[in-house]
Amino acid sequence: AVVSTQSGHYGRENSKLKPEGMSDLREMTRFSTKELKLWYRGFLHDCPSGTLDIEAFKKIYATFFPCGDAALFAEHVFRTFDANGDGFIDFREFIIALSVTSRGTLDEKLKWAFSMYDLDGNGDISKDEMLEIVMAIYKMVNNTDMPEDENTPEKRVDKIYREVDKDSDGRLSMEEFIEGTKKDISIVKLLQCDVTG
């Protein structure tokens, strides 16, 4: 199947990026033309149909987290990569999200993370939404060596909200999320479930 995007078709029938597609992706990402061509070749090698579905995405994630269950977290990441919500990730969606997550500014990365945590897309993160993502992370990393006040997903979410929810309304606006995270690097570790210090 060929996926149509705003800037052209990306898929099996068009194994080369057209100039207009390349120009669009150069503007939308932090990748060079050479890097885009390499990524595109690799994407088509791994996804000959030109798209990546949720099951294939979960399998990829599982290889990175062999000791845990990455399926639920992979679903959330997939949803965030799938910008048009059609149930598939095409090359354009893939490379734009990859650019943000690997080469974006701190603000861009935090906005991307916010969109993943904001499950219903209403512009704020409820405690339940945060808990769902944190539970998925706990299942994925399967780490039992955590401080007492972070050893369950519920405790970790409570700790994040105590430190970031400045108006104590039980919801994090994008501003609270970004400001709170930037002020305290330990919040980034809490969000990522990084217990290395």
N, C-alpha and C positions, 0 to 999 in steps of 0.2 A: 504494500500500500504506500502511496505517496502522500505525504502530509503537506498541505498548502499552508504557507505562512504569509505574513504581511509582505515579506520581501522576496517571495518566490517559492519554488518547490525544493524540498530537501528530501531525497529518498533514492531508492534503488535506480529509478529510471534516469536520474540526473546525478551521475557519480562525480561530477565536478561542481564546485561552487561557482555559480554565475557571478560575473563582475558586480552586478547590483547587490547580490546577496553578500558578497565579500565586503563591499563598501559599507553596507548596513551593519554587518557584524564587527567591522573595524571600529565603527563609531560607537557601537553598543558595548564593546568589551575592551579589555586591556591586553588583548592578544595581537601579535603581529600577523601580517598576511601569511607568512611562512608557518607560524604556529597554528593558525586557523586551518590551513590546508592539512597539516599533520593531524590535528584533532579530528577533522572531518573524515580523513581516510580511516583513522582508527575507529571512529564512530560507525562508519558504514561496514567496516570489517566485523565489528561486534554486533551490529544491528543492521543486517543487510536490507531489512524492510524500510530502513530510514527512520524508524521509531523504536522507542524502548517502552515496554509495558511494565506494569507494576510487578508482575511475577519475576521477570528478568531482573528488574531493579532490586528486588528482595534477595535474589540469588547473589547478586554482586555484593550487596551489603553483608550477607552472611559470610562471605569469604574474608571480610575484614574483622569480623567478630565471631570466630569459630567457637568460643567458649560461652557465648551468650545467645540470646534470641533477639536478633536484630529486625525481625519482620515488622513489628509495630512501628518502630522508629523509622524504618525505611519507608513505610507508608506515608509518614508525615513529611519526610524529606521529599519523597516523590510528589506529593501534593504541592509542595512549595516550588519545585522545579517545573511542574506542569502548569505553566502560566495561563494557558487558555482553558484549562479544566476539561480537556477532551479525553482524559484517561491515558494519554500517551505523551512521552517526551520526545520531541523532534530535536534535530541538531541545534536549531536556533535557541530553543528553550534550554537545552543542555549547556551550551557554551556560554550563554549569558549568565546562567546561575553559577556555573563553574568560575567564570571571571569574577563575580562578586565574592564568592566564598573563598577563592584562592588568592585574588589580587586586589580585591576591593579595599576601600578605606575602612577604618573602624566603624564609621557611621553607616556605610553601605552594608557591612556585614551584620551590624546590629539591626538594621531595618529588615534585612533578609531573615534573621533569626526571629525578629518580632512577628513577621508574617507566618512563620512556621508555628509559633506558639499561639497565635490568634486563630484558633481552629475555625471559628464561625465567620471570620473576616469582618467583624463589626468595629474594628479599630481599637479594641482593648483586649487585654488578656485577663480572663477570670481565673480564680484559684483552681477551678475545676479543669480549665484548659491547661494551665501550667502543670497541674498534677498528672494529667494524661500524658503529656510529653515526658515529664520526669520519670513516671512509671515505666515508660517505654525505654528510656535511657538506662534505668536500673536493670531492666530485663536484658538489655543488650550488653552492658559492661560486666554484670554479674560479679560485682566487687563487694566483698563482705567487710573489708577493712576501712570502715568509715567512722568519723567522729560520732559520738553519741547523739549530738543534735542534728545529724544528717543521715543517720543510719536507716531511715525509711524515706520513701518518696514524700510522705506527708510532712515529716519533720523538715525536710529540705525545702519544700515549698513554703512552709511557714517561715523559715529563716529568710528566704528570699523576699517574701512579702514584708517582713519586719524591717528589712534593710532598704527596700526600694519603693514600697507603696506609701509615698509621703502623705497623701491625704487619707490614708487608712480606709478607703472605700471598698477594698477587696478586689479591685480591678487595677491593672497596670495600663496606663495610656502609653503610647509610643514614646512620648517625652519622658515619662517616669522611667520606663524601661531603659531608654538610651542614657539618660542622665545618671541613673543609679548604677548602671553597668560601667559607665566611663569613670565614675568617681571611685569605684572600688573594684579592683581587678579580681578580688575574691568572689564577686558576684558572677563574673564570667566563669570561674571555676565551678561555682555552684550550678550554673545553668548547663555547663558541659558535663557535670558530675566528674570533674577532675579532682582527684583526692591526692595528687602528688605534692601539694603544698602550695 
